[in-house]
Amino acid sequence: MEELLENLSSVSVTYSHNSVVKPHPKYSEFKRRSKEESQEVRRQELLKEQKRRRSERFDASRDLEAIFSKTRRPHRSIAKDKYKMMHSEWLVDVPTDMSSKWKMLLCPEGKHVLVIAVHGRTKLMDRRRQEVRSFSSVLPGGSPECPHELTVLDGIWVAREKTLYVLDMLCWAHHDVVDCEAEFRLFWLECKFKEMPEMADREANQGLRFRRLETHPCEPGTVEAAMSRFPPFPGGGPTLDGVLFYHLEAGYAMGRTTPLVGWLKGYMVPDLLGVPVAAGHLGGRPPGLSLRDHIQAEEKLMHRRRQRNRKERVRADKMECEQGGASADASEDAMDQQEDAVTEKDPSQSCQPTGVDSIVESAVSSQLMTS
């Protein structure tokens, strides 16, 4: 024992490069890329990856493998179930090419839906792939006159107006445009609305109508002019929910969150872009000194509302089971009021980003710590 103590007495604690009492020299690099990588870097990487995938799909569509192997693969029809919503990120830094490569859309408060016209019916599907409404429309595939077509649009359903505000296009008459750039999709959508004015006719769409959301260049003067109008939509219209920013080279990222589509609430625009907005757009602004504070406040509010709405749905289902089912002859006006209430209580049904706490934390930590 004495020999052991004598040997240990010669051992000294050092603070060398690999000391156990100091952080590991490689610890600072652990997950450094995901924590400090800005939205701008991820945008450039995503654009490169998008071009690579588009090139691969183009080669695959040419069926070169079948040509050289002399065997042809069976043709696969486009399935409506493959289409999923694209989700935006909070815009936490100003892109370097904002004025030349981006466009903005003012989004009304409503329910974010996919419009799927196929088999002679037009259905509105929410984020959970639940049917919101079914009707006959003039869209290709949306009426018994053309049941063999397929059209898929991305839009916002405002129930109290019975109006579908169209954001984007995924497929038109079996022509898939998911891999096309946003600039082309938005241009083609505009052309289709000009070719088919009956889309805005309620009588042709069983009391509903389609309206295309206007796009604006992201130049400071244009942004200021668009945000200075209040109310933002013609004829009063719905209230403003937020602003979507589209990169013109972005494809439609089905089922994914992409930094090539940004989202801001109306009151956040002055903080990030330095552009004044109408006083009416500043309503609901939470107390905070930075954009990060505003985003965190929105995330917390949305989380609380989702929890409350989930509890109310469980309570309603339980009451319905106890009463033997709800009455099936409820009027359409009552259904529309219920949809409006759900959208108001559950902002996750709107275009606002959901489940992006880690994205906000990683992106904001490197971009907004000095704000």
C-alpha positions in Angstrom: 0.0 0.0 0.0 2.8 2.3 0.9 4.5 1.6 -2.5 1.2 2.4 -4.3 0.9 5.7 -2.5 4.5 6.5 -3.3 3.9 5.8 -7.0 0.8 7.9 -7.0 2.5 10.8 -5.4 4.6 11.3 -8.5 1.4 11.7 -10.7 0.5 15.3 -11.4 -2.6 16.8 -13.1 -1.7 18.6 -16.2 -3.8 20.9 -18.4 -2.4 19.7 -21.7 -4.1 19.6 -25.1 -5.9 16.4 -24.2 -6.7 17.1 -20.6 -9.8 15.4 -19.2 -10.9 18.5 -17.3 -11.1 20.6 -20.5 -13.5 20.2 -23.4 -12.3 17.8 -26.0 -10.4 19.6 -28.8 -12.8 18.2 -31.4 -15.9 19.0 -29.3 -16.3 22.5 -30.8 -16.6 20.9 -34.3 -19.3 18.5 -33.3 -22.4 19.2 -35.3 -20.9 22.6 -36.1 -22.1 22.5 -39.6 -25.7 22.1 -38.8 -25.7 24.6 -36.0 -23.8 27.5 -37.7 -24.8 26.9 -41.3 -26.8 29.8 -42.6 -29.9 29.7 -44.8 -27.9 31.1 -47.6 -25.4 28.2 -47.7 -28.3 25.7 -47.5 -30.1 27.4 -50.3 -27.0 27.2 -52.6 -26.5 23.5 -51.7 -30.2 22.7 -52.3 -30.1 24.4 -55.7 -27.1 22.3 -56.8 -28.8 19.1 -55.5 -32.0 20.0 -57.2 -30.2 20.4 -60.6 -28.5 17.1 -60.1 -31.8 15.3 -59.4 -33.5 17.0 -62.3 -30.7 15.8 -64.6 -31.1 12.3 -63.3 -34.8 12.3 -63.8 -34.4 13.6 -67.3 -32.0 10.8 -68.2 -34.4 8.3 -66.6 -37.3 9.6 -68.6 -35.3 9.1 -71.8 -35.2 5.4 -70.8 -31.5 5.0 -71.9 -31.2 1.8 -69.9 -34.0 0.2 -71.8 -32.6 1.3 -75.2 -29.2 -0.3 -74.6 -30.6 -3.4 -72.8 -33.4 -3.8 -75.4 -35.9 -4.3 -72.6 -38.5 -1.7 -71.8 -39.8 -1.1 -68.3 -43.6 -1.0 -67.9 -45.1 2.5 -68.0 -46.2 3.9 -64.6 -49.1 6.2 -64.5 -49.0 9.3 -62.3 -50.7 8.6 -59.0 -52.6 11.4 -57.3 -51.5 10.1 -53.8 -47.9 10.9 -54.5 -48.5 14.7 -54.3 -47.8 16.3 -50.9 -47.5 19.8 -49.7 -44.3 21.8 -49.7 -43.5 23.6 -46.4 -41.7 26.9 -45.9 -39.1 28.0 -43.4 -39.0 31.1 -41.4 -37.0 33.7 -43.4 -34.3 34.6 -40.9 -31.7 36.2 -43.2 -32.0 38.3 -46.3 -30.9 36.4 -49.4 -28.1 38.0 -51.4 -30.1 37.8 -54.6 -33.4 38.9 -53.1 -34.2 41.6 -55.7 -33.4 39.5 -58.8 -34.2 35.9 -57.9 -37.1 36.1 -55.5 -40.9 36.9 -55.6 -43.3 37.4 -52.8 -47.0 36.5 -52.3 -49.3 37.9 -49.8 -51.2 35.0 -48.2 -54.7 35.4 -46.7 -55.7 33.8 -43.4 -57.2 30.4 -44.2 -56.6 26.6 -44.4 -53.6 25.4 -46.5 -54.8 22.7 -48.8 -54.0 20.7 -51.9 -56.6 20.9 -54.7 -56.8 17.5 -56.4 -59.1 17.2 -59.4 -59.4 13.6 -60.6 -62.1 11.0 -61.5 -64.6 13.8 -62.1 -64.4 15.3 -58.6 -62.4 18.1 -57.0 -61.2 17.6 -53.5 -59.5 19.9 -51.0 -57.0 17.9 -48.8 -55.4 19.4 -45.7 -51.9 18.8 -44.3 -53.1 15.6 -42.7 -54.4 14.3 -46.0 -58.0 14.6 -44.7 -60.7 15.8 -47.1 -62.0 19.3 -46.4 -64.4 19.6 -49.2 -65.5 17.8 -52.4 -67.2 19.4 -55.4 -67.3 19.6 -59.2 -65.1 22.2 -60.9 -63.9 23.4 -64.3 -60.4 22.1 -63.5 -59.2 19.3 -65.9 -60.3 16.1 -64.1 -62.6 17.9 -61.7 -65.9 17.3 -63.4 -67.7 14.4 -65.1 -67.0 16.0 -68.5 -63.2 15.2 -68.2 -62.8 12.5 -65.5 -59.6 11.0 -67.0 -57.4 14.1 -66.3 -55.4 15.0 -63.2 -54.8 18.5 -61.9 -53.2 19.4 -58.5 -52.9 22.9 -57.1 -51.5 24.3 -53.9 -53.8 26.9 -52.3 -55.5 28.5 -49.3 -59.1 27.8 -48.6 -61.1 30.6 -47.0 -64.3 29.0 -46.0 -66.3 32.2 -45.1 -65.8 33.5 -48.7 -66.0 30.0 -50.3 -62.9 31.0 -52.2 -59.7 29.0 -53.0 -56.7 31.3 -53.3 -54.2 29.5 -55.5 -50.5 29.6 -54.6 -48.8 27.2 -56.8 -49.2 24.4 -59.4 -48.0 20.8 -59.2 -49.8 19.2 -62.1 -52.1 20.4 -64.8 -54.1 17.9 -67.0 -51.5 15.1 -66.3 -48.6 17.5 -67.1 -46.4 17.2 -64.0 -44.5 20.4 -63.2 -43.1 19.5 -59.7 -39.5 19.5 -61.0 -39.9 22.8 -62.9 -38.7 26.0 -61.5 -41.0 28.2 -59.6 -40.8 31.0 -62.2 -42.3 28.7 -64.8 -44.9 27.3 -62.5 -46.1 30.7 -61.5 -46.1 31.9 -65.1 -48.0 28.9 -66.4 -50.5 29.3 -63.5 -51.1 32.9 -64.6 -51.6 31.8 -68.2 -54.2 29.2 -67.2 -56.2 31.7 -65.2 -56.3 34.0 -68.3 -57.3 31.1 -70.5 -60.1 29.9 -68.2 -61.9 32.9 -66.7 -64.7 30.5 -65.6 -62.4 29.4 -62.7 -63.6 32.6 -61.0 -67.2 31.8 -61.7 -69.1 30.4 -58.8 -71.9 28.9 -60.9 -69.3 26.8 -62.8 -67.8 25.5 -59.6 -70.8 24.7 -57.4 -70.8 28.0 -55.5 -67.0 28.1 -55.1 -64.4 30.2 -57.0 -60.7 30.1 -57.6 -58.5 33.2 -57.4 -54.8 33.5 -58.1 -52.6 35.2 -55.6 -50.6 38.0 -57.2 -46.8 37.8 -57.2 -44.6 40.8 -56.5 -40.9 41.3 -57.3 -38.8 41.5 -54.1 -37.4 44.9 -54.8 -37.6 47.3 -51.9 -40.0 49.7 -53.6 -42.3 47.0 -54.8 -42.3 45.3 -51.3 -43.1 48.6 -49.7 -45.9 49.3 -52.2 -47.5 45.9 -51.6 -47.2 46.0 -47.8 -48.6 49.6 -47.6 -52.0 48.5 -48.8 -54.6 47.7 -46.1 -56.7 45.7 -46.5 -54.2 43.9 -48.7 -56.8 42.1 -50.9 -59.3 43.7 -53.3 -62.8 44.3 -52.0 -61.7 44.0 -48.4 -61.2 40.3 -48.6 -59.7 38.2 -45.8 -57.1 39.3 -43.4 -53.4 38.9 -44.1 -51.8 35.8 -42.5 -48.3 36.3 -43.8 -45.9 36.7 -46.7 -44.4 33.8 -48.7 -41.0 34.4 -50.5 -40.3 32.1 -53.5 -36.9 31.6 -55.0 -37.5 31.6 -58.8 -35.3 28.5 -59.4 -36.9 26.4 -56.7 -38.7 23.2 -57.6 -41.7 22.1 -55.6 -40.3 20.1 -52.6 -43.2 17.7 -51.9 -43.5 16.8 -48.3 -40.4 18.6 -47.3 -39.4 21.9 -45.7 -37.2 24.0 -47.9 -35.1 27.2 -47.4 -36.0 28.2 -50.9 -39.5 29.2 -49.7 -39.5 31.7 -46.8 -42.3 32.9 -44.5 -42.8 36.0 -42.5 -45.7 37.4 -40.6 -46.7 40.9 -41.7 -45.2 42.6 -38.7 -41.8 40.9 -39.2 -41.2 42.5 -42.6 -39.9 45.8 -41.2 -37.5 44.0 -38.8 -35.9 41.8 -41.5 -36.2 43.8 -44.7 -36.2 47.3 -43.3 -39.4 48.2 -45.2 -42.3 50.1 -43.6 -45.7 48.4 -43.7 -49.2 49.6 -43.1 -50.2 50.0 -39.5 -52.9 47.3 -40.0 -50.2 44.7 -40.6 -48.6 45.3 -37.2 -51.5 43.9 -35.3 -50.7 41.0 -33.0 -47.0 42.0 -32.8 -45.7 40.3 -29.6 -43.3 42.3 -27.4 -39.7 41.6 -28.4 -36.5 43.3 -29.6 -35.4 40.9 -32.4 -36.8 38.8 -35.1 -35.7 35.7 -33.1 -38.0 36.8 -30.2 -40.9 37.2 -32.6 -40.4 33.8 -34.2 -40.1 32.1 -30.8 -43.3 33.8 -29.6 -45.1 32.6 -32.8 -43.8 29.0 -32.3 -44.9 28.9 -28.6 -48.4 30.4 -29.5 -48.8 27.9 -32.3 -47.8 25.0 -30.0 -50.3 25.9 -27.4 -53.1 26.3 -29.9 -52.3 22.9 -31.5 -52.5 21.3 -28.0 -55.7 23.0 -27.2 -57.2 22.1 -30.6 -56.1 18.4 -30.2 -57.9 18.2 -26.9 -61.0 19.7 -28.3 -61.0 17.2 -31.2 -60.7 14.3 -28.7 -63.5 15.7 -26.6 -65.7 16.2 -29.7 -65.1 12.7 -30.9 -66.0 11.3 -27.4 -69.2 13.3 -27.3 -70.1 12.2 -30.8 -69.7 8.5 -29.8 -71.8 9.0 -26.7 -74.6 10.6 -28.6 -74.5 8.0 -31.3 -73.1 10.1 -34.1 -73.6 13.7 -35.2 -76.5 14.7 -37.3 -75.8 14.3 -41.0 -78.1 17.1 -42.2 -76.0 20.0 -41.0 -76.1 23.0 -43.3 -73.1 24.1 -45.4 -73.0 27.4 -43.6 -72.5 25.7 -40.3 -69.7 23.6 -41.8 -68.0 26.7 -43.1 -68.2 28.4 -39.7 -66.7 25.3 -38.1 -63.8 25.3 -40.7 -63.1 28.9 -39.9 -63.0 28.2 -36.2 -60.6 25.3 -36.7 -58.3 27.4 -38.8 -58.3 30.2 -36.3 -57.6 27.8 -33.4 -55.0 25.7 -35.3 -52.6 27.9 -37.2 -50.7 24.8 -38.4 -53.5 24.5 -41.0 -52.2 27.8 -42.6 -49.0 28.4 -44.6 -47.1 29.2 -41.4 -44.1 26.8 -40.9 -44.7 24.1 -38.3 -42.2 21.9 -36.4 -39.2 24.0 -37.3 -37.8 24.8 -33.9 -34.5 23.2 -34.7 -34.3 25.0 -38.0 -35.0 28.3 -36.4 -32.5 27.7 -33.6 -29.7 26.6 -35.9 -30.2 29.4 -38.5 -31.0 32.2 -36.1 -28.1 31.4 -33.8 -25.5 32.4 -36.4 -27.5 35.2 -38.1 -29.3 37.1 -35.3 -27.2 36.9 -32.2 -26.1 40.5 -32.8 -29.6 41.8 -33.3 
